[in-house]
Amino acid sequence: MADAIVSGDDAARKNPTTPNSLQTTVSLPAIVRRLPCLIDLRALTPDTQVKIFALIDKTGSATMAELVAALETIEAPAGLIVDMAVMGVLEIEARRFLDGSSLVRRAPTPVVQAPVEQASPELPAKSDGVGECTLAPHAAVADFYVPVDLYEPSIYFVEWDGRGALKYNPSVNGAGVYLGIFEEVIHVGKSKQLDGRLRNGKHVLYNGKPPRLLVVITDAGGQLGDVEALALERRMALAVVNRDHRGLANEMPNGHQLPRSAYEAIDRLAEKAVAAIAELGLAFTNNQVPALVPQTGMQFRLDACGVKATATQTAEGFVVHEGSQVRLDVAPSAGSGPLKRRHDLLSKGAIVRRSGHFVLLEDLVFSTASGATSFVLGSRHHPGIWTAMPPDPAPPRV
């Protein structure tokens, strides 16, 4: 008679030499438990979940097209991303409609800060001997938290021929991102030393031609480092693709991987920068910004920010007329030039203070319309804020 087949579980119990760790087996039916670290979507496998987050975490965000390409073997990958967004796991930044350029990132999560007073630097990291360790309390996650509003954008822009003035602005002596604004494209780049990078500027040329304007984005507090600038560069390039009518002149930057809270701070900085640049009329607007190319003899008027002024383009430069009004305050974005020139004019009596503004007592010549704009308004604005006046009608025939 054949011996009955003994199950592994029974054999383990009958053999006194079997280690205790092998004497506890699960009998059928097996108990199925969903791990809390897995997202509860039927179509989402652990491998797919890891792949999605790995691609997003590489730079803090990914486009829908990049995610769909990475998940090409999966049925309806875009629908899976949308389902994760509906669950609140991801967030999607799209224009009017969802498309390949829509930006996908992790949804913000609250940061749980460990009580600092309970930190015990004396305690060493514990280990159970199998490759896992517990961090000492003083290495808690709270130590790596970066405030979302850590950075404030400082926007500075110049016409291409006036980029030499960058060296006089201390805010562009460190790390930051720059935009080369062309009529049909925008070049996005970064540097850890903007002044030297942009003075040469050959890398910004597009089809052998220079941009119309250079827009520089830095942190007003000077806290932006080279690694953070890499992340901001990619974020601004994505903003060009998603929010401007022009194309991206260069390849999409790779960015840099940052902790989640640090990326949120960069993301917030980019949002503020985009809003400020749009307000200035430089980019990210619904309509194309017309280039201001004053011709000799053209006359202009300005009525903005509570002041009125008139000017003429001459062979010597852009001349702001006597009697024009000038704002009292000077914003940091204007640089030190306008403030210094006002002091010089006050000292020699060429400008006087009136109720709520200054008034020019003589014509002032500026090399560019941008320089005149900064002086009159005390802040950086697109020179297109000057409105061209129609030419005087021809005198009647005698």
C-alpha positions as CSV (number, residue, x, y, z in Angstrom):
1,M,0.0,0.0,0.0
2,A,1.3,3.3,-1.0
3,D,2.2,5.8,1.7
4,A,0.0,8.9,2.0
5,I,1.6,12.1,0.7
6,V,2.5,14.3,3.6
7,S,2.2,18.1,3.0
8,G,5.1,20.4,3.7
9,D,3.2,21.8,6.7
10,D,2.6,18.4,8.3
11,A,6.2,17.4,7.6
12,A,7.4,20.5,9.3
13,R,5.3,19.8,12.4
14,K,6.4,16.1,12.6
15,N,10.1,16.9,12.2
16,P,11.4,18.2,15.6
17,T,14.5,19.6,13.9
18,T,12.6,21.9,11.6
19,P,13.3,25.6,12.5
20,N,10.5,27.5,14.1
21,S,10.4,29.9,11.1
22,L,9.3,27.0,8.8
23,Q,6.6,25.7,11.2
24,T,4.1,28.5,10.5
25,T,2.6,28.1,7.0
26,V,-0.6,29.6,5.7
27,S,-3.3,27.0,4.9
28,L,-5.6,27.5,1.9
29,P,-7.5,29.5,1.1
30,A,-4.7,32.1,1.3
31,I,-5.4,35.4,3.1
32,V,-5.0,38.3,0.6
33,R,-4.1,41.6,2.1
34,R,-3.6,44.8,0.0
35,L,-0.5,46.7,1.0
36,P,-1.2,50.3,2.0
37,C,1.7,51.5,-0.2
38,L,-0.1,50.3,-3.4
39,I,-2.6,52.4,-5.2
40,D,-5.9,50.6,-5.4
41,L,-6.6,50.6,-9.1
42,R,-7.2,47.3,-10.9
43,A,-5.2,48.3,-14.0
44,L,-2.2,49.6,-12.0
45,T,0.4,46.9,-11.2
46,P,3.2,47.6,-8.7
47,D,5.7,47.7,-11.6
48,T,3.6,50.3,-13.4
49,Q,3.2,52.3,-10.3
50,V,7.0,52.4,-9.7
51,K,7.6,53.3,-13.3
52,I,5.2,56.3,-13.3
53,F,6.6,57.8,-10.1
54,A,10.2,57.2,-11.2
55,L,9.6,59.2,-14.4
56,I,7.9,62.0,-12.5
57,D,10.4,62.1,-9.7
58,K,13.3,62.3,-12.2
59,T,12.7,66.1,-12.6
60,G,9.6,66.7,-10.5
61,S,7.2,66.4,-13.4
62,A,6.6,64.7,-16.7
63,T,4.4,65.4,-19.7
64,M,1.5,63.2,-20.6
65,A,3.3,62.2,-23.8
66,E,6.4,61.1,-21.9
67,L,4.3,58.9,-19.5
68,V,2.3,57.4,-22.3
69,A,5.5,56.5,-24.2
70,A,6.9,54.9,-21.1
71,L,3.8,52.8,-20.6
72,E,3.2,51.9,-24.2
73,T,2.7,48.2,-23.4
74,I,-0.2,49.0,-21.1
75,E,-3.7,49.4,-22.3
76,A,-5.1,52.9,-22.0
77,P,-2.1,54.5,-20.2
78,A,-3.5,58.0,-20.4
79,G,-6.7,56.8,-18.8
80,L,-4.7,55.3,-16.0
81,I,-2.9,58.6,-15.3
82,V,-6.3,60.4,-15.3
83,D,-7.7,57.9,-12.8
84,M,-4.7,58.5,-10.5
85,A,-5.4,62.2,-10.8
86,V,-9.0,61.7,-9.9
87,M,-7.9,59.7,-6.9
88,G,-5.8,62.7,-5.8
89,V,-2.5,60.9,-6.2
90,L,-1.4,62.9,-9.2
91,E,-2.3,66.3,-10.5
92,I,-2.5,67.4,-14.2
93,E,-1.8,70.8,-15.5
94,A,-3.5,71.2,-18.9
95,R,-4.5,73.9,-21.2
96,R,-8.1,74.0,-22.3
97,F,-7.9,70.3,-23.2
98,L,-5.8,67.3,-22.1
99,D,-3.0,66.6,-24.6
100,G,0.5,65.3,-24.8
101,S,2.0,68.5,-23.4
102,S,-0.1,68.5,-20.3
103,L,2.1,68.4,-17.2
104,V,1.8,65.6,-14.6
105,R,3.2,65.8,-11.1
106,R,2.6,64.2,-7.7
107,A,-0.3,65.8,-5.9
108,P,0.9,68.0,-3.0
109,T,0.8,66.1,0.3
110,P,0.9,67.7,3.8
111,V,4.3,67.6,5.4
112,V,4.3,66.0,8.9
113,Q,6.9,67.6,11.0
114,A,8.4,65.7,13.9
115,P,8.5,67.5,17.2
116,V,12.0,69.2,17.3
117,E,12.1,69.2,21.1
118,Q,12.1,65.3,21.1
119,A,15.2,65.1,19.0
120,S,18.0,63.1,20.7
121,P,21.3,63.5,18.9
122,E,22.9,61.1,21.3
123,L,20.9,58.1,20.0
124,P,22.7,56.2,17.2
125,A,20.9,54.8,14.3
126,K,19.4,51.4,15.1
127,S,19.9,48.4,12.8
128,D,18.3,44.9,13.0
129,G,21.2,43.3,11.1
130,V,19.4,42.6,7.9
131,G,20.1,45.8,5.9
132,E,17.3,48.0,7.3
133,C,18.0,50.8,9.7
134,T,16.0,53.3,11.7
135,L,17.0,56.9,11.5
136,A,17.9,58.7,14.7
137,P,15.2,61.3,15.7
138,H,17.5,64.2,14.7
139,A,17.4,63.0,11.1
140,A,13.6,63.3,10.9
141,V,11.8,64.3,7.6
142,A,11.1,67.7,9.1
143,D,14.8,68.6,8.7
144,F,14.4,68.4,4.9
145,Y,11.2,70.4,4.6
146,V,11.5,73.4,2.2
147,P,8.8,76.1,2.4
148,V,6.7,76.4,-0.7
149,D,7.2,80.2,-0.8
150,L,10.9,80.1,-0.2
151,Y,11.7,82.0,-3.4
152,E,10.4,85.3,-4.8
153,P,11.1,86.0,-8.5
154,S,13.2,88.9,-9.6
155,I,12.6,89.6,-13.3
156,Y,15.0,91.7,-15.3
157,F,15.0,92.1,-19.1
158,V,17.0,94.0,-21.7
159,E,17.1,94.3,-25.4
160,W,19.8,92.3,-27.0
161,D,22.1,95.2,-27.8
162,G,21.7,96.4,-24.2
163,R,22.7,93.2,-22.5
164,G,26.0,94.7,-21.4
165,A,24.0,96.5,-18.7
166,L,23.5,93.1,-17.0
167,K,26.9,93.5,-15.3
168,Y,25.5,96.5,-13.4
169,N,22.7,94.6,-11.9
170,P,23.8,92.5,-8.8
171,S,20.7,90.3,-9.0
172,V,22.0,88.6,-12.2
173,N,25.5,87.8,-10.8
174,G,24.4,84.4,-9.5
175,A,22.3,81.4,-10.6
176,G,19.1,81.7,-12.6
177,V,17.2,81.1,-15.8
178,Y,17.0,83.2,-18.9
179,L,14.6,83.4,-21.8
180,G,15.7,84.6,-25.3
181,I,12.5,86.0,-26.8
182,F,12.2,85.7,-30.6
183,E,9.2,86.5,-32.7
184,E,8.4,82.8,-33.4
185,V,10.3,80.9,-30.6
186,I,11.7,81.2,-27.1
187,H,15.1,79.9,-26.0
188,V,15.2,78.8,-22.3
189,G,18.6,78.3,-20.6
190,K,20.2,78.5,-17.2
191,S,23.5,79.4,-15.7
192,K,25.2,79.5,-12.3
193,Q,26.7,82.9,-13.3
194,L,24.2,84.7,-15.5
195,D,26.2,87.8,-16.2
196,G,29.1,86.1,-17.9
197,R,26.9,83.6,-19.6
198,L,24.8,86.2,-21.4
199,R,27.4,88.8,-22.2
200,N,28.7,86.5,-25.0
201,G,25.3,85.0,-25.8
202,K,26.2,83.1,-28.9
203,H,24.4,80.0,-27.6
204,V,21.1,82.0,-27.6
205,L,21.2,82.7,-31.4
206,Y,18.4,81.1,-33.4
207,N,19.1,80.6,-37.1
208,G,22.1,82.9,-36.7
209,K,20.0,85.7,-35.4
210,P,19.9,87.1,-31.8
211,P,16.7,87.3,-29.7
212,R,14.7,90.5,-29.5
213,L,14.8,90.5,-25.7
214,L,16.6,88.7,-22.9
215,V,14.5,88.0,-19.8
216,V,16.4,86.9,-16.7
217,I,14.7,85.1,-13.8
218,T,16.4,84.9,-10.4
219,D,15.4,84.6,-6.8
220,A,15.1,88.1,-5.1
221,G,16.7,86.7,-2.0
222,G,19.7,85.1,-3.8
223,Q,18.9,81.6,-2.4
224,L,18.7,79.9,-5.8
225,G,21.5,77.5,-6.4
226,D,22.8,75.7,-9.5
227,V,20.8,72.5,-8.9
228,E,17.6,74.5,-8.2
229,A,18.3,76.5,-11.4
230,L,18.3,73.2,-13.4
231,A,14.9,72.4,-12.1
232,L,13.6,75.9,-12.8
233,E,15.0,75.8,-16.3
234,R,12.9,72.7,-17.2
235,R,9.8,74.2,-15.5
236,M,10.1,77.4,-17.5
237,A,10.6,75.4,-20.7
238,L,7.4,73.5,-20.0
239,A,5.7,76.8,-19.4
240,V,6.8,77.9,-22.9
241,V,5.4,74.8,-24.5
242,N,2.1,74.9,-22.5
243,R,1.4,78.6,-22.3
244,D,3.0,80.5,-25.1
245,H,2.0,80.7,-28.8
246,R,5.7,80.4,-29.7
247,G,7.7,77.2,-29.8
248,L,10.7,76.2,-27.7
249,A,13.9,77.0,-29.6
250,N,16.1,74.5,-27.9
251,E,15.6,70.9,-26.7
252,M,13.6,70.3,-23.5
253,P,16.0,70.6,-20.5
254,N,16.5,67.5,-18.4
255,G,16.0,69.3,-15.1
256,H,17.3,67.8,-11.9
257,Q,15.7,65.6,-9.3
258,L,14.9,67.3,-6.0
259,P,13.1,66.4,-2.8
260,R,9.3,66.8,-3.2
261,S,9.1,69.9,-1.0
262,A,12.0,71.5,-2.8
263,Y,10.4,70.9,-6.2
264,E,7.2,72.5,-4.9
265,A,9.1,75.6,-4.0
266,I,10.6,75.7,-7.5
267,D,7.2,75.1,-9.0
268,R,5.8,78.0,-7.0
269,L,8.7,80.2,-8.1
270,A,8.0,79.3,-11.8
271,E,4.3,80.1,-11.4
272,K,5.1,83.5,-10.0
273,A,7.7,84.2,-12.7
274,V,5.3,83.3,-15.5
275,A,2.6,85.6,-14.0
276,A,5.1,88.4,-13.7
277,I,6.4,88.0,-17.2
278,A,2.9,87.8,-18.6
279,E,2.0,91.0,-16.7
280,L,4.9,92.8,-18.3
281,G,3.7,91.6,-21.7
282,L,6.9,89.8,-22.6
283,A,5.6,86.2,-23.0
284,F,2.9,83.8,-21.8
285,T,0.2,86.1,-23.2
286,N,-2.7,85.2,-25.4
287,N,-1.6,87.5,-28.2
288,Q,1.7,87.9,-29.8
289,V,3.7,90.8,-28.4
290,P,4.5,93.2,-31.3
291,A,8.1,94.2,-31.6
292,L,8.8,97.8,-31.0
293,V,11.1,99.0,-33.7
294,P,11.0,102.8,-33.5
295,Q,11.9,104.6,-36.7
296,T,13.7,108.0,-36.7
297,G,11.1,110.8,-36.4
298,M,8.4,108.6,-34.8
299,Q,6.6,110.1,-31.8
300,F,5.2,108.2,-28.8
301,R,3.1,108.8,-25.8
302,L,2.8,106.9,-22.5
303,D,-0.1,106.9,-20.1
304,A,0.4,104.2,-17.5
305,C,1.0,103.8,-13.7
306,G,-0.4,107.2,-13.0
307,V,2.0,109.2,-15.2
308,K,1.9,110.6,-18.7
309,A,4.9,111.2,-21.0
310,T,5.8,111.9,-24.6
311,A,8.9,110.9,-26.6
312,T,10.5,110.9,-30.0
313,Q,12.9,108.5,-31.7
314,T,15.8,110.4,-33.0
315,A,19.2,109.6,-34.5
316,E,20.7,110.2,-31.1
317,G,18.3,108.0,-29.2
318,F,14.9,107.8,-27.6
319,V,14.1,111.3,-26.3
320,V,11.6,111.8,-23.5
321,H,10.2,115.3,-23.8
322,E,10.3,118.2,-21.3
323,G,7.1,118.3,-19.3
324,S,6.7,114.5,-19.1
325,Q,5.8,113.0,-15.8
326,V,7.9,110.5,-13.9
327,R,6.9,108.1,-11.1
328,L,8.3,108.8,-7.7
329,D,9.1,105.2,-6.7
330,V,11.7,103.0,-8.2
331,A,11.2,99.2,-8.0
332,P,14.2,96.8,-7.6
333,S,13.5,95.4,-11.1
334,A,14.5,98.7,-12.7
335,G,18.1,98.4,-11.4
336,S,20.2,101.2,-9.9
337,G,20.4,103.3,-13.1
338,P,17.1,105.2,-13.0
339,L,17.5,106.0,-9.3
340,K,21.0,107.4,-9.9
341,R,19.9,109.5,-12.9
342,R,17.0,111.0,-10.9
343,H,19.4,112.0,-8.1
344,D,21.6,113.7,-10.7
345,L,18.7,115.5,-12.3
346,L,17.4,116.7,-8.9
347,S,20.8,118.0,-8.0
348,K,21.0,120.2,-11.1
349,G,17.3,121.2,-11.1
350,A,16.4,119.4,-14.3
351,I,13.5,117.6,-12.6
352,V,11.1,118.8,-9.9
353,R,8.7,117.1,-7.7
354,R,5.0,117.8,-8.1
355,S,2.0,116.2,-6.4
356,G,2.4,112.5,-6.7
357,H,5.1,112.5,-9.4
358,F,8.2,114.3,-10.9
359,V,8.1,116.6,-13.9
360,L,11.0,116.9,-16.4
361,L,12.3,120.4,-17.1
362,E,14.4,119.4,-20.0
363,D,14.5,116.7,-22.7
364,L,16.2,113.5,-21.8
365,V,18.0,111.2,-24.3
366,F,18.0,107.4,-23.7
367,S,19.9,104.9,-25.8
368,T,16.8,102.6,-26.0
369,A,13.0,102.8,-25.4
370,S,13.5,100.2,-22.6
371,G,15.8,102.5,-20.8
372,A,13.3,105.4,-21.1
373,T,10.5,103.1,-19.9
374,S,12.5,102.1,-16.8
375,F,13.3,105.7,-15.9
376,V,9.8,107.1,-16.4
377,L,7.9,104.2,-14.7
378,G,10.5,103.2,-12.2
379,S,10.1,99.6,-13.1
380,R,10.7,97.1,-15.9
381,H,8.0,97.1,-18.5
382,H,7.9,96.1,-22.2
383,P,8.8,99.1,-24.3
384,G,5.6,98.4,-26.3
385,I,3.9,100.3,-23.5
386,W,4.7,103.4,-25.5
387,T,2.0,104.1,-28.1
388,A,3.0,105.4,-31.5
389,M,1.3,108.7,-32.3
390,P,0.1,109.3,-35.9
391,P,2.3,111.7,-37.9
392,D,1.2,115.3,-38.2
393,P,-1.0,116.0,-41.2
394,A,0.7,117.6,-44.2
395,P,0.4,121.4,-44.1
396,P,-2.2,122.9,-46.4
397,R,-1.2,124.0,-49.9
398,V,-0.8,127.7,-50.3
